[in-house]
Amino acid sequence: MPSNDHPVIWMRPEHGTRGPKPTHGRRDVAVAGIRIADAEGIDAVSMRRIAAELGTGTTSLYRYVSKKDDVLELMGDEVMGELRGTTLPGDWRADLRTIARLLRETALRHPWLPSLSSGRANHGPNSLWWTELSLSAFDGMDLDTDEMLANLSTLSAFVLGHVLGELGDQEAARRSGLTHEQWMEQQGEYGPSIMNSGDWPRLTRVMIEAKTPHAADRQDRLFEAGLARVLDGLAAHLPPRK
C-alpha cells in the first residue's frame, strides 16, 4: 500500500515496497476513471468500477491511491497531459486565444472536467506544465504575479462558463430527443405571441434580427465573439512587452 504519511498524492511513492510487484500503476487508474467518466459521468467513477475496468480487486487499488479524491486528482492531471506538446505563438493575445480554445476543446471532450477545474487547483505534473506554459503568455511584461493570475482566472472563467452552456444544451437535446433546430420549430406560435404582445420590444428586435441563434455553428460564433471581448478587456490592463 502506498504511504499515507503525506496528504498530497504527488509526494507519495508510486506504490509501496512491500508485497508483490503491482500489476497496474497510477496512470492505469486515471485512464480507467476517465473512460468511465467520459461514458457515464463523474458520479459513475468509484473504486469498484475502476477495479472492474482494470480486472482487479477493489482492495488492490489502495496500493496506488488512498481515496477517491486521489483518483479525481489523477484523472484531472491525466487529461491535462493531452495538451503536452502545445506551443504558443509568442504574442500575448494569440497565446491566450490558443489557451482558451484548447481548454474549451478539452472540456468538451471530457464533460466532467469543468466540475473539477472550477474547484481547487490540480498540482500534478501535467497541470503544472500547463500553468507554466499559460503564464509564459505574459513574459516580457511589467506585470505582477497577482495580475497574471487575475488575467488567467478571467479567461478560464469565460471558457468554463461557455462550456457549461454548451454542455447544458447537449444535455437538453439528449433528454428531449430534439435537436436545437427541432426544439425551435416546436415552439410554434409561442415566439410570434411574444413578439406580438408588444411587452418585450428589445427582445422582439433580437428575435427578428439576430442570426446567431439559428446558425449551425452558433456555439463557435458565440465563443469567438465572447473571447474577443474578454481579450479586449484584458488588453486595457496589460502593459506593453519590453
Secondary structure, DSSP 8 states (H G I E B T S, - for coil): ----SSSSGGGS-SS-SSSS--SS-HHHHHHHHHHHHHHH-GGG--HHHHHHHHTS-GGGGGGT-SSHHHHHHHHHHHHHGGGTT----SSHHHHHHHHHHHHHHHHHHSTTHHHHHTSS---SHHHHHHHHHHHGGGTTS---HHHHHHHHHHHHHHHHHHHHHHHHHHHHHHHH---HHHHHHHTTTHHHHHHHHSS-HHHHHHHHH--GGG-TTHHHHHHHHHHHHHHHHHHTT-----
